[in-house]
Amino acid sequence: MITMEAILLSPPDVGVLEQDYVMRAIKSGWVAPAGPDLTAFEREIAERVGAPYAVGLSSGTAALHLALVSWGIGPGDVVPVSTLTFAATVNAIRYVGAEPYFVDSDPITGNMSPRLLRRALAALRAEGRLVRVVVPVDLLGKMADYYEIQQLADEFGLKVLSDAAESFGATCRGRAAGSFGDAAVLSFNGNKIMTTSGGGVLLTRDGDLAAHVRKLSTQAREPVIHYEHTEIGYNYRLSNILAALGRAQLARLEEMVRRRRRWRSAYRALFASQPGVSILGGPDDSDSNCWLTAVIVDPELSRFTVSDLSAAMTASEIETRPVWKPMHMQPVCAGLRGTLDGTAELLFSMGLTLPSGSGMSDAEFGRIAEVIHSVLGLSK
């Protein structure tokens, strides 16, 4: 019995160029964590973003963790963070013993609401809580409003740690994702806009921070001939071979972003005439990397629900996924507080992410379009 091949949300897009880079790294003998491809990858990422320093790490989570460790964030600190995010953002805050404080979303983009962040910071200050850093998250390729967030950070005397794991290749008012804040993190997990299989980068203008993160990521070994350690370290360095894969992916980044924007435009066209249906992120995709396209379906206005669409896609072996379940709703975060207005919960209940991979074929998108047409009750 022949079955259809599944269409995934965002599988890795790798080919001959990536094979060439990785094989060259292997043949060079640099298979240990450090090496010339890692050095070159850090330089190329920094140049692409416009940040003076980049440190290649094993994941975006590791980058978040080491930034917080380096800043001395720990027990007693309260860290405002986007509630509409993947668990890794909040996990890193809890690794250091700090208390996440959830901030709800802008209804158009899903990103942290600067209005609610101001309310949160004022409330926490009135309580006498210690707040030294805020962690906004870029959602599905659309950057947060860092100009507003930075103004608030300056007003309240905070650092900004930008979680740009989903937004590499995007911009905010002409500035690249990863260039904002006191530090920013990128993720190159297998489903991201570009991948190193697993991996991430910390970006910063602070040379001391970059040096400390690099040291911590290699078990905090002191620069002496014997093994000497004066602080707790971590095994978080990105390997040279994976960095070689990243260099090939970086060379193709613009092409991959263009493909994802093409799918975003096609989805917009499919849903354009449907009442109660919108694309998360707003009407302008020019500053987004369009990592994942999410459709928001208002059941009171539309002719179908997200459950209808999800069920039809699943029946046709097409992967979909709800928008992130807000962290304040997660069992592991029970008892944690936030400044919330219900927006993230609405986006979760009405949102569905659709296949958006840069390697998706026209035929695969045609299959998706057929399913959407069937749900909408339209002819092909």
C-alpha positions in Angstrom: 0.0 0.0 0.0 1.4 3.4 -1.1 1.0 6.2 1.4 1.7 9.9 0.9 4.9 11.2 2.2 4.3 13.5 5.2 4.8 17.3 4.7 6.5 18.7 7.8 6.4 22.1 9.3 10.0 23.1 8.9 12.5 20.3 8.1 16.2 21.0 7.6 17.0 22.4 4.1 20.5 20.9 3.3 22.1 19.7 0.2 25.4 19.5 -1.8 26.9 22.7 -0.4 26.4 21.6 3.1 28.0 18.2 2.4 31.0 19.8 0.8 31.6 22.1 3.8 31.2 19.3 6.4 33.4 16.9 4.5 36.1 19.5 4.1 36.0 20.1 7.9 36.3 16.4 8.5 39.2 15.9 6.1 41.0 18.8 7.7 41.2 16.9 11.0 39.4 19.5 13.0 36.7 17.3 14.5 37.2 18.5 18.1 34.9 21.3 19.4 37.1 24.2 18.4 38.6 24.8 15.0 38.9 27.1 12.0 35.4 26.7 10.8 34.0 27.6 14.2 36.2 30.8 14.3 35.1 31.7 10.7 31.4 30.9 11.5 31.5 33.3 14.5 33.1 36.0 12.4 30.6 35.6 9.6 27.6 35.6 11.9 28.8 38.7 13.6 29.3 40.5 10.3 25.9 39.4 9.1 24.2 40.8 12.2 26.4 43.8 12.8 27.5 42.8 16.3 31.2 43.0 17.2 31.3 39.6 19.0 29.7 36.2 18.4 30.2 33.0 20.5 29.2 29.7 19.0 27.4 27.4 21.4 25.6 24.1 21.6 22.2 25.7 21.6 20.2 28.9 21.9 19.3 27.7 25.4 23.0 27.6 26.3 23.4 31.1 25.1 20.5 32.4 27.2 21.8 30.5 30.2 25.4 31.7 29.9 24.4 35.4 29.5 22.3 35.2 32.7 25.1 33.4 34.6 27.7 36.0 33.4 25.5 38.8 34.6 25.1 37.2 38.0 21.3 36.8 37.6 20.1 34.3 40.2 17.9 33.7 43.3 16.1 37.0 44.3 16.0 38.3 40.7 12.7 38.6 38.8 13.0 38.4 35.0 10.1 39.7 32.9 9.8 37.4 29.8 7.4 36.9 26.9 4.8 34.3 27.9 4.2 33.3 24.2 7.4 31.4 23.7 9.0 27.9 23.7 9.9 26.5 27.1 13.6 26.9 26.6 13.5 30.7 27.2 11.9 30.3 30.6 14.0 27.2 31.4 17.2 29.2 31.1 15.9 31.8 33.7 15.0 29.0 36.1 18.4 27.3 35.6 20.0 30.2 37.4 17.3 30.2 40.2 15.7 33.5 39.1 11.9 33.9 38.9 10.3 34.3 35.5 7.5 37.0 35.3 5.3 36.6 32.3 4.4 39.5 30.0 1.5 39.1 27.6 1.4 39.7 23.9 0.7 42.3 21.3 -2.4 41.0 19.5 -1.1 41.6 16.0 2.4 40.1 16.3 2.2 37.9 19.4 5.4 39.5 20.6 5.9 41.1 24.1 3.6 44.1 24.5 5.7 47.2 25.5 2.5 48.6 27.1 2.2 45.6 29.4 5.9 45.5 30.0 5.7 49.0 31.4 2.9 48.0 33.6 4.8 45.0 34.8 8.0 46.9 35.6 6.1 49.6 37.5 4.3 46.9 39.5 7.4 45.0 40.3 9.2 48.2 41.3 6.4 49.2 43.6 6.7 45.8 45.3 10.4 46.3 45.8 11.4 43.3 43.6 14.9 43.1 42.1 14.6 43.3 38.3 17.8 43.6 36.3 17.1 42.1 32.9 14.2 41.6 30.6 13.9 38.8 28.0 11.7 39.6 24.9 11.2 36.8 22.4 10.8 37.2 18.6 7.8 35.1 17.6 7.8 32.9 14.4 10.3 35.2 12.6 8.8 38.6 13.5 10.9 40.8 15.8 9.7 42.4 19.0 9.5 46.2 19.2 13.0 46.6 20.5 13.0 50.4 20.2 10.1 50.6 22.7 11.5 47.9 24.9 15.0 49.5 25.0 13.5 52.8 26.0 11.7 51.0 28.9 14.9 49.2 29.8 16.9 52.5 29.9 14.2 54.1 32.0 14.1 51.3 34.6 17.9 50.6 34.4 17.7 47.1 32.9 19.7 44.9 30.6 17.9 43.5 27.5 18.6 39.8 26.5 17.0 39.4 23.1 15.8 35.9 22.3 16.1 36.0 18.6 16.1 32.2 18.2 13.2 32.4 15.6 14.1 35.6 13.8 17.6 35.3 12.2 17.4 37.1 8.9 14.6 39.4 10.0 14.9 43.1 10.7 13.3 45.8 13.0 13.3 49.2 11.4 16.3 48.2 9.3 18.4 46.6 12.0 19.1 42.9 12.0 17.8 40.4 14.4 20.5 39.7 16.9 21.8 43.2 17.0 19.5 44.5 19.8 20.0 44.5 23.5 23.0 44.0 25.7 23.1 40.5 24.3 21.1 38.4 21.9 20.8 34.7 21.1 20.2 32.8 17.9 19.2 29.1 17.6 20.3 26.8 14.8 18.2 23.8 15.8 17.1 21.5 13.0 13.8 23.3 12.4 15.0 26.8 12.3 15.5 29.2 9.3 19.0 27.7 9.0 20.5 24.9 11.0 23.7 23.5 12.4 21.8 20.4 13.5 21.9 21.6 17.0 23.6 24.9 18.0 23.3 28.5 18.8 25.2 31.8 19.1 25.4 34.6 21.6 25.9 38.0 20.1 27.0 41.1 22.0 28.8 44.4 21.8 30.4 43.6 25.2 33.8 42.0 24.7 34.1 41.1 28.3 30.8 39.3 28.2 31.8 37.4 25.0 35.0 36.3 26.6 33.4 35.1 29.8 30.7 33.2 27.9 33.4 31.6 25.7 35.3 30.6 28.8 32.2 29.2 30.6 31.2 27.2 27.6 34.5 25.2 27.7 34.2 24.2 31.4 35.6 27.5 32.6 39.2 26.3 32.2 41.8 28.9 33.1 44.5 29.7 30.6 47.3 27.7 32.2 49.1 24.6 31.2 47.3 22.4 33.7 43.6 22.1 34.3 42.7 25.0 36.6 39.1 26.1 37.4 38.0 29.0 39.5 34.3 29.0 38.7 31.6 26.5 37.5 31.8 25.9 33.8 29.6 24.1 31.2 30.2 21.9 28.2 28.4 24.3 25.8 30.8 24.9 22.9 29.6 24.5 19.3 31.7 21.9 17.4 33.9 22.7 14.4 32.0 20.3 12.2 28.6 21.7 13.0 30.0 25.2 12.5 31.1 24.1 9.0 27.5 23.1 8.3 26.4 26.5 9.6 28.7 28.3 7.2 27.1 26.6 4.2 23.7 27.4 5.5 24.6 31.0 6.1 25.7 31.3 2.5 22.2 30.3 1.5 20.3 32.3 4.1 18.8 34.9 1.7 17.6 32.2 -0.6 15.9 30.3 2.2 14.2 33.4 3.5 12.9 34.2 0.0 11.4 30.7 -0.2 9.6 31.1 3.1 8.3 34.5 2.2 7.0 33.0 -1.0 5.0 30.5 1.0 3.8 33.3 3.3 2.5 35.2 0.3 0.8 32.1 -1.0 -1.0 31.5 2.3 -2.1 35.1 2.4 -3.7 34.6 -1.1 -5.5 31.4 0.0 -7.1 33.1 3.0 -7.5 36.6 1.6 -11.2 36.5 1.2 -12.0 34.6 4.3 -13.8 36.5 7.1 -12.3 36.1 10.6 -9.0 34.8 9.3 -5.6 36.6 9.5 -1.9 35.8 9.4 -0.1 36.3 12.7 2.5 39.0 12.4 0.4 41.7 10.7 0.0 42.6 7.0 3.7 43.5 6.3 6.2 40.6 5.8 9.1 42.7 4.5 10.8 42.7 7.9 10.1 39.1 8.9 12.0 36.0 8.0 8.7 34.1 7.8 10.1 31.2 9.7 6.7 29.8 10.3 3.3 31.0 9.0 0.5 30.9 11.6 -3.1 31.5 10.7 -5.4 33.0 13.3 -9.0 31.8 13.0 -11.8 33.6 14.9 -14.5 31.0 15.3 -17.2 33.7 15.7 -16.4 35.2 12.3 -15.0 32.4 10.2 -16.7 29.5 8.4 -14.3 27.0 10.0 -12.2 26.5 13.1 -8.6 25.8 13.7 -9.6 22.3 14.8 -11.3 21.8 11.4 -8.2 22.8 9.6 -5.8 20.8 11.8 -7.9 17.7 11.4 -8.1 18.0 7.7 -4.3 18.5 7.5 -3.6 15.6 9.7 -5.8 13.3 7.6 -3.7 14.3 4.6 -0.4 13.7 6.5 0.4 17.4 6.6 2.0 18.5 9.9 0.5 21.5 11.7 1.0 22.8 15.3 -0.9 25.2 17.5 0.9 28.5 18.3 3.0 28.2 21.4 1.0 27.4 24.5 1.7 30.4 26.8 4.2 29.6 29.5 1.9 30.9 32.2 -0.5 28.1 31.3 2.1 25.4 31.5 1.9 23.0 34.5 5.6 23.5 35.1 5.1 27.2 35.6 2.2 26.9 38.1 2.3 29.6 40.7 4.4 32.0 38.7 3.1 35.5 38.1 2.8 37.9 35.2 1.1 40.9 33.7 -1.5 39.2 31.5 -4.5 40.4 29.5 -5.6 37.2 27.8 -4.1 37.9 24.4 -1.6 35.0 24.3 -4.3 32.6 25.4 -6.5 33.8 22.5 -3.7 33.4 20.0 -3.1 29.9 21.3 -6.7 28.9 21.1 -7.2 30.4 17.6 -3.7 29.9 16.0 -2.3 27.2 13.9 1.2 27.0 12.3 1.4 25.6 8.8 4.2 24.0 6.8 6.7 26.7 5.9 10.0 25.0 5.1 12.3 26.6 2.5 12.8 23.1 1.0 9.1 22.6 0.4 8.2 21.9 -3.3 5.5 23.4 -5.4 3.8 20.0 -5.5 3.8 19.8 -1.7 2.3 23.2 -1.4 -0.3 22.2 -3.9 -1.3 19.4 -1.6 -1.7 21.8 1.2 -3.7 24.2 -0.9 -6.1 21.4 -1.9 -6.8 20.7 1.8 -7.3 24.4 2.6 -9.7 24.7 -0.3 -11.6 21.7 0.9 -11.9 23.2 4.4 -13.0 26.5 2.9 -15.6 24.8 0.7 -14.0 26.2 -2.5 -13.3 24.5 -5.8 -9.7 24.1 -6.8 
